[in-house]
Amino acid sequence: MSYTAIIPVAGTGTRLKPHTYTYPKVLLTVGEKPILGHIIDKLIYYGIKEICFVTGYLCEKVVDYVNSNYGKKIKIKYVFQEEQKGLGHAIWLCKNEVKGPVLIILGDTIIEADIKNFLDHKSAKIGINEVKDPQRFGIVKIEKGVITDMVEKPQNPPTNLAISGIYSFPDSQKLFKALDWVVESGKTTRGEIQLTDAMKHMLDEGYKIKPIKIDGWYDCGKPETLLATNKYILSKKHKKYSFKNSVVIDPVYISKTAKIKNSIIGPYVSVGDNALIEDSIISDSIINEYATIKKSNLVSSLIGPSATVVGKMNKLNVGENSEVKFTDEE
Ligand code: UTP
């Protein structure tokens, strides 16, 4: 039986307001497509044929995107999480839909890893990575290559090895049983039903979970990390663009239907379909579809779909030895 993937995407993405007022976080663009598109394409590349999405906030937009882009490529199931009670709860809701081996991957994190290492049907595995701020993550302790303990967002972290958004279980029923235990016992950590608590219960029962060090882990949960992930994705692209009367500094992604006039674009800029950029200088930014930018100098900016930003040009008449500064910097 091949692995079914579960992608939880029910979250409200509060840290990415105002963009998440109208779009679920997982549909925000990085590079040339939504975060979720990058994740699904990767799973398809590694041979996943069935994905169960846990939807919630703005679920109709997720369903619309997934069905129209992937409806013919993979088998799709949806589970609805009415209230965001935590990752453990989101996965637990899939127990009637997923029977065999399961791969869980977060909907808002782009993972660089050889995913086939997670799909060997032999043992349960979780992706881990070293972090500087272990208090913010689920943390594991490892002895002789196996995980001996794990704890969610500890105040005194035993290590700096964080659980990194990818998990696989050759027998999903064992995981669902552990989640039943967490849900039925009413256990929460930091107010949420945690997947980490279910896995800790599995360890306590003698179940083995192996750590796999992943190569990279690109979170998209807040503006800075979304832009950093955009930068990472663009840095792998080598397409060259050229526009009359404009300068493009690689790497960038510019949709075929975008219009660029008299501007300097890049590096690390994504420009969506039918966006219009005129008389502007833009770097390290995401400009979504149908956005209009005129006479603006933008750095590290997120411009939502159909938004308009119009700056101004300055007309100066400045004499010798004068000093004019439009910045606080010295
Ligand atoms: P996060 O906690 O990072 O996402 O969950 P969030 O809640 O959308 O973001 P903030 O904290 O409000 O800014 C990581 C992933 O798990 C999903 C989220 O959708 C996201 O893809 N998730 C989390 C659920 O589907 N259900 C939950 O109850 C919790």
Residues whose N, C-alpha, C, O or C-beta is under 5 A from the ligand:
A	BS01	UTP	P8 V9 A10 G11 T12 G13 T14 R15 L16 V54 Q84 K85 G86 L87 A90 L106 G107 D108 G221
